[in-house]
Amino acid sequence: MSAEVKVLSTSTRTNLEALKHHMKKLGFKYYEEKDGWIDFGTSLYEGRLSNTNEVSVHFNNRNMFSMFDDLNLYDKLPEVKQAILDFYEAEGITE
């Protein structure tokens, strides 16, 4: 039994790197890719992303999840939203 691994295209990888860079500038310095999602966070807990102060973005459709307990991050939400919308636009994802 072999595990299927989806390889991202070069353009998707480039767009993803741009999103990572922008999110890092906004304070989300850690990220993790898994099961079609990329999670951005501000801190680690036991070597993994903490489940607070996190934004999750889906690769294939316009879907985002966020959870913050640091009220200062709410001020950054418009920029976070725009960075994610820019990623989706670059990928041609409209729904």
Backbone bond lengths (Angstrom), bond angles and torsions (degrees), N, CA, C in turn:
res aa  C-N    CA-C-N  psi(-1)  N-CA   C-N-CA  omega(-1)  CA-C   N-CA-C  phi
1 M - - - 1.447 - - 1.525 108.17 -
2 S 1.308 115.04 125.13 1.465 118.23 179.74 1.516 110.00 -112.25
3 A 1.280 114.61 146.54 1.470 120.55 178.38 1.516 108.51 -87.96
4 E 1.321 117.06 131.85 1.448 121.71 177.39 1.519 109.80 -84.01
5 V 1.298 116.45 129.36 1.453 121.64 178.89 1.519 107.72 -115.87
6 K 1.316 116.31 124.64 1.463 120.68 178.52 1.525 108.36 -84.81
7 V 1.319 115.61 124.20 1.454 121.84 179.29 1.526 107.87 -96.18
8 L 1.310 115.97 129.73 1.463 121.07 179.95 1.521 110.05 -78.48
9 S 1.323 115.68 143.95 1.462 120.39 177.88 1.528 109.99 -66.16
10 T 1.311 115.22 163.47 1.462 120.43 179.48 1.524 110.90 -61.46
11 S 1.333 117.42 -41.05 1.461 119.18 -179.18 1.527 111.01 -67.74
12 T 1.334 117.36 -39.57 1.467 119.80 177.37 1.513 110.32 -64.57
13 R 1.316 117.26 -41.13 1.460 121.22 178.84 1.530 109.73 -62.36
14 T 1.329 117.97 -41.88 1.465 122.21 178.37 1.529 110.54 -63.36
15 N 1.334 116.48 -46.34 1.467 120.59 179.05 1.526 110.98 -63.41
16 L 1.308 116.32 -37.46 1.461 121.14 178.73 1.523 111.22 -66.50
17 E 1.310 117.34 -39.75 1.463 120.98 177.08 1.521 110.87 -63.36
18 A 1.334 116.85 -38.79 1.470 120.45 176.99 1.529 110.17 -64.37
19 L 1.342 117.04 -41.47 1.462 120.82 177.90 1.527 110.71 -63.90
20 K 1.316 117.46 -44.06 1.473 121.35 178.40 1.524 110.55 -58.68
21 H 1.336 115.88 -44.61 1.466 120.61 -179.12 1.531 110.48 -61.66
22 H 1.330 116.50 -45.36 1.465 120.20 -179.32 1.530 110.51 -65.37
23 M 1.320 117.50 -42.95 1.461 120.75 -179.48 1.534 110.50 -65.05
24 K 1.323 116.68 -36.20 1.468 119.87 178.02 1.525 110.25 -63.02
25 K 1.333 117.01 -40.34 1.463 120.84 177.58 1.527 111.45 -63.30
26 L 1.335 116.77 -26.23 1.462 121.09 179.43 1.533 112.40 -87.89
27 G 1.344 117.46 0.20 1.460 120.80 175.82 1.516 114.97 105.79
28 F 1.319 117.74 -0.78 1.465 121.81 178.38 1.530 107.68 -94.26
29 K 1.326 116.06 82.92 1.456 120.55 -169.68 1.520 114.40 -85.93
30 Y 1.322 118.33 -8.93 1.456 121.13 179.50 1.525 109.41 -116.85
31 Y 1.323 116.39 147.46 1.455 119.92 177.57 1.524 109.59 -147.54
32 E 1.315 114.05 160.75 1.463 120.66 179.99 1.529 107.42 -150.99
33 E 1.323 117.28 131.78 1.457 122.36 177.36 1.519 108.97 -103.09
34 K 1.353 115.74 132.44 1.463 118.69 179.73 1.521 110.11 -163.66
35 D 1.313 116.70 131.95 1.468 123.68 172.12 1.525 113.98 51.53
36 G 1.326 117.40 43.23 1.455 120.54 177.69 1.512 114.80 82.94
37 W 1.315 117.61 4.77 1.463 122.83 179.87 1.517 109.42 -120.34
38 I 1.309 116.09 153.14 1.458 120.93 167.46 1.525 106.25 -124.20
39 D 1.314 114.87 128.07 1.456 121.80 -179.58 1.519 108.84 -106.05
40 F 1.319 116.31 131.68 1.460 123.16 175.84 1.513 107.79 -112.92
41 G 1.321 117.01 136.49 1.451 120.16 179.27 1.508 112.43 -143.07
42 T 1.329 114.90 166.30 1.461 120.46 -178.72 1.519 112.21 -97.76
43 S 1.337 117.29 -13.57 1.469 118.88 -177.58 1.521 110.63 -152.74
44 L 1.329 114.27 164.26 1.461 121.90 177.47 1.519 109.76 -109.92
45 Y 1.309 115.74 151.94 1.463 122.17 174.00 1.517 106.49 -134.38
46 E 1.316 116.63 116.71 1.466 123.58 -177.51 1.532 111.63 52.34
47 G 1.328 115.53 43.27 1.454 121.37 175.05 1.516 115.97 81.37
48 R 1.318 118.19 0.22 1.464 122.55 178.90 1.525 109.18 -123.46
49 L 1.311 116.25 164.46 1.457 119.44 176.92 1.518 110.49 -58.78
50 S 1.305 116.02 135.18 1.458 121.33 174.10 1.526 107.95 -68.45
51 N 1.322 117.08 147.67 1.465 118.86 -178.45 1.529 112.73 -85.67
52 T 1.325 117.54 11.39 1.462 121.26 172.19 1.522 107.94 -118.91
53 N 1.305 115.72 161.34 1.468 121.18 -177.21 1.523 110.16 53.65
54 E 1.322 114.47 54.63 1.450 121.06 -172.67 1.529 110.28 -135.19
55 V 1.332 114.92 147.37 1.456 122.44 173.08 1.525 106.80 -128.31
56 S 1.324 116.79 128.58 1.463 122.19 177.04 1.522 108.60 -113.18
57 V 1.329 115.75 134.20 1.454 122.50 -177.37 1.526 108.20 -126.04
58 H 1.338 116.89 131.30 1.456 121.12 178.03 1.521 109.44 -85.84
59 F 1.347 117.02 142.30 1.461 121.50 -177.99 1.529 113.57 -73.82
60 N 1.337 117.47 -36.41 1.458 120.14 -166.93 1.516 115.98 -102.87
61 N 1.300 118.76 -13.03 1.460 119.97 176.06 1.523 109.17 -146.85
62 R 1.307 115.09 163.58 1.470 119.95 -175.79 1.522 109.09 -76.50
63 N 1.299 115.25 89.28 1.450 121.54 -177.88 1.523 107.97 -143.67
64 M 1.316 116.12 128.25 1.459 121.40 -178.39 1.521 108.78 -138.88
65 F 1.312 115.83 143.84 1.457 122.40 175.77 1.522 106.81 -129.32
66 S 1.330 116.92 139.41 1.467 119.11 176.69 1.519 110.21 -141.15
67 M 1.325 114.20 150.24 1.458 121.22 175.85 1.526 107.75 -145.86
68 F 1.343 115.92 123.66 1.458 120.92 -178.90 1.517 110.19 -128.86
69 D 1.316 115.78 138.20 1.463 119.45 167.44 1.523 110.61 -117.10
70 D 1.330 116.34 -3.16 1.463 122.71 174.67 1.526 107.47 -97.49
71 L 1.316 117.10 106.50 1.459 121.20 -174.50 1.526 113.14 -60.47
72 N 1.324 118.10 -25.11 1.466 120.89 178.91 1.527 112.01 -64.59
73 L 1.325 117.25 -25.44 1.459 120.11 179.87 1.527 112.26 -69.86
74 Y 1.319 117.57 -25.76 1.464 119.98 179.46 1.519 111.95 -59.73
75 D 1.323 116.89 -30.91 1.463 120.23 177.62 1.524 111.93 -65.56
76 K 1.327 116.72 -23.25 1.467 121.43 -178.13 1.528 112.95 -90.42
77 L 1.324 117.83 -5.37 1.464 120.25 -176.27 1.529 114.40 -56.43
78 P 1.336 119.83 -41.24 1.475 117.44 177.71 1.529 112.79 -59.45
79 E 1.338 117.10 -39.92 1.466 120.27 178.53 1.520 111.66 -70.39
80 V 1.327 117.11 -37.93 1.467 121.36 176.80 1.527 108.92 -61.69
81 K 1.324 116.22 -48.06 1.468 121.08 179.67 1.522 110.30 -58.17
82 Q 1.325 117.78 -45.46 1.463 120.73 -178.57 1.521 111.60 -64.84
83 A 1.318 118.31 -40.58 1.467 121.22 178.26 1.529 110.44 -60.99
84 I 1.324 116.28 -41.47 1.463 120.67 -179.89 1.527 110.31 -69.78
85 L 1.333 117.48 -42.33 1.467 120.22 176.91 1.525 111.46 -62.39
86 D 1.326 117.51 -37.50 1.465 121.15 176.37 1.530 110.61 -62.77
87 F 1.335 116.95 -40.00 1.470 121.21 177.71 1.533 109.59 -62.36
88 Y 1.322 116.09 -48.54 1.466 120.03 -179.56 1.537 111.21 -61.85
89 E 1.324 116.99 -40.90 1.467 119.83 178.53 1.525 111.05 -63.25
90 A 1.331 116.75 -43.94 1.462 120.96 178.68 1.532 111.48 -61.88
91 E 1.320 115.91 -31.41 1.470 121.40 -179.92 1.532 112.34 -85.84
92 G 1.338 116.66 -9.68 1.457 119.97 -178.58 1.523 112.75 76.30
93 I 1.330 116.96 22.88 1.459 121.98 -179.42 1.518 108.24 -91.19
94 T 1.314 116.40 119.20 1.464 120.64 -176.90 1.525 112.76 -112.32
95 E 1.306 118.40 -16.84 1.478 121.14 -179.88 1.509 110.59 -127.59
